[in-house]
């Protein structure tokens, strides 16, 4: 590791709030990546007739556990199926024995039901476990945000690099195009799109990618406009180095310093966009685990305050963590913090 990167890492660690937020985020994200193991309506391991079965990764029919059952997918919460398994073995359930779409039976109260030892954060208005939906929704939000941020940043960096490096007429025409494109009403276009095709993860991603790549273009363009006039860049061009090599080797590393400081904030914006679309009803398909859908349920069920409180704490806490991490990354790449100019 170079001395500069060591100083950047030290500056990141010195920012205690961002450093601890980074580790909290990693733990929460790691738990959400293992959502199928943490929250599932299937056992993790089943021991039956001397054989180990793994329902969490493989489907088994009910007649596998007895000739009296139907050849349909096994419902391990069914008392008869559970009794047949326990008569010949045992089961190990996840900590939360519900998936994001599991309808909880025998609540003892009408849905949405309040928090209990069985449902730690209660259930929503469709009798689904809120904690399970939060874990799955957290995973979708972060994966969507990461994917959108990476793809939009790659396109924005490429566009800004071409603008700044070549300048002149190329820069002028590109800027006019960006001004026109950024003025389009993306929300209205999404409403029109949702009336034509059913929104999904990839449809939303591609649509938002059409507009989000603009965010980093200005920063990269400014860095390339400045970098192309430096002496070592002119020397490389005089030696016959290709434009692509000059952009990649000599200007892009300096431009990435300013760009990387924006990525955590871009990620938080991507998460907010998905939650907003889900709240308005133009996001993921109905029934998908979503933080925005949880916010909508909290609005529609004021008699169940745990829904709104959970949505506020989870979504607000996630954005706070990302902002703290962004502040730490910004300090790490600040020349005044690292001592390099």
C-alpha positions as CSV (number, residue, x, y, z in Angstrom):
1,X,0.0,0.0,0.0
2,X,1.4,3.4,-1.0
3,X,2.0,6.1,1.7
4,X,-0.8,8.1,0.3
5,X,-3.3,5.3,0.7
6,X,-2.1,4.5,4.2
7,X,-2.7,8.1,5.2
8,X,-6.1,8.0,3.6
9,X,-7.0,4.9,5.6
10,X,-5.7,6.5,8.8
11,X,-7.8,9.6,8.1
12,X,-10.9,7.3,7.5
13,X,-10.2,5.5,10.8
14,X,-9.7,8.8,12.6
15,X,-13.3,9.8,11.6
16,X,-14.8,7.8,14.5
17,X,-18.4,8.4,13.6
18,X,-17.9,7.3,10.0
19,X,-15.6,4.4,10.9
20,X,-18.1,2.9,13.3
21,X,-21.0,3.6,10.9
22,X,-19.1,1.6,8.2
23,X,-18.8,-1.4,10.4
24,X,-22.5,-1.2,11.6
25,X,-23.5,-1.0,7.9
26,X,-21.3,-4.0,7.0
27,X,-22.9,-6.1,9.8
28,X,-26.5,-5.1,8.8
29,X,-25.7,-5.7,5.1
30,X,-24.2,-9.0,5.9
31,X,-27.3,-10.1,7.8
32,X,-29.5,-9.0,4.9
33,X,-27.4,-11.0,2.4
34,X,-28.1,-14.1,4.6
35,X,-31.9,-13.2,4.7
36,X,-32.8,-16.7,3.5
37,X,-31.0,-18.2,6.5
38,X,-32.1,-15.6,9.1
39,X,-35.8,-15.3,8.1
40,X,-37.5,-18.2,6.3
41,X,-40.6,-20.3,6.5
42,X,-38.6,-23.4,5.8
43,X,-36.3,-25.2,8.2
44,X,-32.6,-24.9,7.7
45,X,-31.9,-28.6,8.3
46,X,-34.2,-31.6,8.6
47,X,-33.1,-35.0,9.9
48,X,-35.6,-37.6,8.6
49,X,-35.1,-41.3,8.6
50,X,-31.4,-41.0,9.0
51,X,-31.0,-38.6,6.1
52,X,-30.2,-34.9,6.2
53,X,-32.4,-32.6,4.1
54,X,-32.0,-28.9,3.4
55,X,-35.4,-27.4,2.6
56,X,-33.9,-23.9,2.6
57,X,-32.1,-24.7,-0.7
58,X,-34.1,-27.5,-2.1
59,X,-37.9,-28.2,-2.5
60,X,-39.4,-31.4,-1.1
61,X,-42.9,-32.7,-1.5
62,X,-45.1,-33.7,1.4
63,X,-45.2,-37.3,0.4
64,X,-41.5,-37.4,1.0
65,X,-42.4,-37.5,4.8
66,X,-45.2,-40.0,4.5
67,X,-47.3,-41.9,2.0
68,X,-50.5,-40.3,3.4
69,X,-49.5,-36.8,2.3
70,X,-50.1,-35.2,-1.1
71,X,-47.3,-34.8,-3.7
72,X,-47.3,-31.1,-3.3
73,X,-44.6,-28.8,-1.9
74,X,-44.2,-29.4,1.8
75,X,-45.6,-26.9,4.3
76,X,-43.3,-27.4,7.3
77,X,-45.5,-25.2,9.5
78,X,-48.4,-27.7,9.0
79,X,-48.9,-29.5,12.3
80,X,-49.3,-32.9,10.6
81,X,-46.1,-32.5,8.5
82,X,-44.2,-31.3,11.5
83,X,-45.4,-34.2,13.6
84,X,-44.4,-36.7,11.0
85,X,-40.9,-35.2,10.8
86,X,-40.5,-35.1,14.6
87,X,-41.6,-38.8,14.7
88,X,-38.6,-39.8,12.6
89,X,-36.1,-37.0,13.3
90,X,-35.9,-33.3,14.0
91,X,-35.8,-29.8,12.4
92,X,-33.7,-26.7,12.9
93,X,-35.6,-23.5,12.2
94,X,-34.2,-20.0,11.4
95,X,-34.2,-17.4,14.1
96,X,-37.2,-15.8,12.4
97,X,-39.5,-18.7,11.1
98,X,-41.2,-16.4,8.5
99,X,-40.3,-15.2,5.0
100,X,-41.2,-11.8,3.6
101,X,-44.4,-13.2,2.0
102,X,-45.4,-15.6,4.7
103,X,-48.9,-15.1,6.1
104,X,-48.8,-15.6,9.9
105,X,-51.6,-17.7,11.3
106,X,-53.1,-17.7,14.8
107,X,-52.2,-14.1,15.5
108,X,-54.7,-13.7,18.3
109,X,-55.6,-10.2,17.0
110,X,-56.6,-8.7,13.7
111,X,-53.9,-7.7,11.3
112,X,-51.9,-5.5,11.7
113,X,-51.0,-7.1,15.0
114,X,-48.7,-5.5,17.6
115,X,-45.1,-6.7,18.4
116,X,-44.9,-9.9,20.4
117,X,-42.4,-12.6,21.2
118,X,-43.5,-14.4,18.0
119,X,-43.4,-11.4,15.8
120,X,-40.8,-9.0,17.2
121,X,-41.9,-6.0,15.1
122,X,-45.5,-7.1,14.7
123,X,-47.3,-7.8,11.4
124,X,-48.5,-5.6,8.6
125,X,-52.1,-5.3,7.3
126,X,-51.7,-8.5,5.4
127,X,-50.5,-10.5,8.4
128,X,-46.9,-10.7,7.2
129,X,-44.0,-10.5,9.7
130,X,-42.6,-7.0,9.6
131,X,-39.1,-7.9,10.7
132,X,-38.7,-10.5,7.9
133,X,-39.9,-7.9,5.4
134,X,-37.4,-5.3,6.8
135,X,-34.5,-7.7,6.4
136,X,-35.4,-8.6,2.8
137,X,-36.3,-5.0,1.9
138,X,-33.0,-3.8,3.3
139,X,-31.2,-6.2,1.0
140,X,-33.1,-5.2,-2.1
141,X,-32.6,-1.5,-1.3
142,X,-28.9,-1.8,-0.8
143,X,-28.3,-4.0,-3.8
144,X,-30.5,-1.7,-6.0
145,X,-28.6,1.3,-4.7
146,X,-25.2,-0.3,-5.3
147,X,-26.1,-1.4,-8.8
148,X,-27.5,1.9,-9.8
149,X,-24.6,3.8,-8.3
150,X,-21.9,1.7,-10.0
151,X,-23.6,1.8,-13.4
152,X,-24.5,5.5,-13.2
153,X,-21.0,6.4,-12.0
154,X,-19.4,4.5,-14.8
155,X,-21.5,6.2,-17.5
156,X,-21.1,9.6,-15.8
157,X,-17.4,9.3,-15.5
158,X,-17.0,8.3,-19.2
159,X,-19.2,11.1,-20.3
160,X,-17.5,13.7,-18.2
161,X,-14.1,12.4,-19.3
162,X,-14.9,12.8,-23.0
163,X,-16.3,16.3,-22.4
164,X,-13.4,17.6,-20.3
165,X,-10.6,16.0,-22.3
166,X,-11.7,17.0,-25.8
167,X,-13.5,20.3,-24.9
168,X,-14.4,22.6,-27.7
169,X,-17.4,21.7,-29.8
170,X,-17.7,18.2,-28.2
171,X,-18.0,19.8,-24.8
172,X,-20.5,22.4,-26.0
173,X,-22.8,19.9,-27.7
174,X,-22.6,17.5,-24.8
175,X,-23.5,20.2,-22.3
176,X,-26.5,21.3,-24.3
177,X,-27.7,17.7,-24.5
178,X,-27.3,17.3,-20.7
179,X,-29.3,20.4,-20.1
180,X,-32.1,19.2,-22.2
181,X,-32.0,15.6,-20.9
182,X,-31.9,16.7,-17.2
183,X,-34.9,18.9,-17.8
184,X,-37.2,16.0,-18.7
185,X,-39.8,15.1,-16.1
186,X,-38.5,11.6,-15.1
187,X,-41.4,11.0,-12.6
188,X,-44.0,11.6,-15.2
189,X,-42.2,9.4,-17.7
190,X,-42.0,6.7,-15.1
191,X,-45.8,7.0,-14.6
192,X,-46.3,6.6,-18.3
193,X,-43.9,3.6,-18.4
194,X,-45.7,1.9,-15.5
195,X,-49.0,2.1,-17.5
196,X,-47.3,0.3,-20.4
197,X,-45.2,-2.4,-18.7
198,X,-45.2,-3.8,-15.2
199,X,-42.3,-2.2,-13.2
200,X,-39.6,-4.7,-11.9
201,X,-36.2,-4.5,-10.4
202,X,-34.4,-4.3,-13.7
203,X,-36.9,-2.1,-15.4
204,X,-36.7,0.5,-12.7
205,X,-32.9,0.2,-12.7
206,X,-32.6,0.8,-16.4
207,X,-35.1,3.7,-16.3
208,X,-33.4,5.5,-13.4
209,X,-30.0,4.8,-15.0
210,X,-31.1,7.0,-18.0
211,X,-31.2,10.0,-15.7
212,X,-28.8,9.3,-12.8
213,X,-25.6,9.2,-14.8
214,X,-25.7,13.0,-15.1
215,X,-24.9,13.5,-11.4
216,X,-21.1,12.9,-11.6
217,X,-20.6,14.3,-15.1
218,X,-19.9,17.8,-14.0
219,X,-17.3,16.9,-11.4
220,X,-15.4,14.6,-13.8
221,X,-15.6,17.2,-16.6
222,X,-14.1,19.9,-14.4
223,X,-11.2,17.6,-13.3
224,X,-10.5,16.6,-16.9
225,X,-10.6,20.3,-18.1
226,X,-8.0,21.1,-15.5
227,X,-5.9,17.9,-16.0
228,X,-5.5,18.2,-19.7
229,X,-3.5,21.4,-19.4
230,X,-0.9,19.9,-17.0
231,X,2.6,19.5,-18.2
232,X,2.9,15.8,-17.8
233,X,-0.3,15.3,-19.8
234,X,1.0,17.5,-22.6
235,X,4.3,15.6,-22.5
236,X,2.5,12.2,-22.8
237,X,0.6,13.5,-25.8
238,X,3.8,14.8,-27.4
239,X,5.4,11.4,-27.0
240,X,2.5,9.9,-29.1
241,X,0.5,8.3,-26.2
242,X,-3.0,7.6,-27.3
243,X,-5.9,9.7,-26.0
244,X,-7.4,6.7,-24.2
245,X,-4.2,5.9,-22.5
246,X,-3.7,9.5,-21.4
247,X,-7.2,9.7,-20.0
248,X,-6.9,6.4,-18.2
249,X,-3.4,6.6,-16.8
250,X,-2.7,10.3,-16.2
251,X,-6.0,12.2,-15.6
252,X,-8.6,9.6,-14.4
253,X,-6.7,8.7,-11.1
254,X,-6.8,12.4,-10.1
255,X,-10.4,12.8,-11.1
256,X,-11.4,9.7,-9.1
257,X,-10.3,11.4,-5.9
258,X,-13.1,13.9,-6.2
259,X,-15.5,11.3,-7.6
260,X,-15.2,8.7,-4.8
261,X,-16.2,11.3,-2.2
262,X,-19.6,11.5,-3.9
263,X,-20.3,7.8,-4.1
264,X,-21.7,7.2,-0.6
265,X,-24.1,10.2,-1.0
266,X,-25.1,8.9,-4.5
267,X,-25.8,5.5,-2.9
268,X,-28.0,7.1,-0.3
269,X,-29.9,9.0,-3.0
270,X,-30.4,5.8,-5.0
271,X,-31.9,4.1,-1.9
272,X,-34.2,7.1,-1.3
273,X,-35.4,7.0,-5.0
274,X,-36.4,3.4,-4.7
275,X,-38.2,3.9,-1.4
276,X,-40.0,7.0,-2.8
277,X,-41.2,5.1,-5.9
278,X,-42.4,2.2,-3.8
279,X,-44.2,4.6,-1.5
280,X,-46.0,6.2,-4.5
281,X,-46.9,2.8,-6.0
282,X,-44.6,3.0,-9.0
283,X,-41.8,0.9,-7.7
284,X,-41.3,-2.8,-7.3
285,X,-44.2,-5.2,-8.0
286,X,-46.9,-5.6,-5.3
287,X,-45.9,-8.0,-2.5
288,X,-42.2,-7.3,-2.9
289,X,-40.4,-6.5,0.4
290,X,-39.7,-2.8,0.3
291,X,-38.9,-0.1,2.8
292,X,-41.1,2.3,0.8
293,X,-44.0,0.0,1.0
294,X,-43.6,-0.2,4.7
295,X,-43.7,3.6,4.9
296,X,-47.0,3.5,2.9
297,X,-48.4,0.9,5.3
298,X,-47.5,3.1,8.3
299,X,-49.4,6.0,6.6
300,X,-52.5,3.9,5.9
301,X,-52.6,2.2,9.3
302,X,-52.2,5.0,11.9
303,X,-53.8,2.7,14.5
304,X,-50.6,0.6,14.2
305,X,-47.8,3.0,15.1
306,X,-45.2,0.3,15.1
307,X,-45.3,0.2,11.3
308,X,-44.5,3.9,10.9
309,X,-41.9,3.8,13.6
310,X,-40.2,0.8,12.1
311,X,-40.1,2.4,8.7
312,X,-38.8,5.7,10.1
313,X,-36.0,4.0,12.2
314,X,-34.9,1.6,9.4
315,X,-34.9,4.0,6.5
316,X,-33.6,7.0,8.5
317,X,-30.9,4.9,10.2
318,X,-29.8,3.5,6.9
319,X,-29.5,7.0,5.4
320,X,-27.7,8.3,8.5
321,X,-25.1,5.5,8.2
322,X,-24.5,6.2,4.6
323,X,-24.1,9.9,5.2
324,X,-21.6,9.3,8.1
325,X,-19.6,6.9,5.8
326,X,-19.6,9.6,3.1
327,X,-18.3,12.2,5.5
328,X,-15.5,9.8,6.5
329,X,-14.6,9.0,2.8
330,X,-14.6,12.8,2.1
331,X,-12.1,13.4,5.0
332,X,-10.0,10.5,3.8
333,X,-9.5,12.0,0.3
334,X,-9.1,15.6,1.6
335,X,-5.5,16.7,1.0
336,X,-5.6,18.8,4.2
337,X,-6.4,15.7,6.2
338,X,-3.8,13.3,4.6
339,X,-1.0,15.8,4.3
340,X,-0.6,15.4,0.5
341,X,-1.3,18.2,-1.9
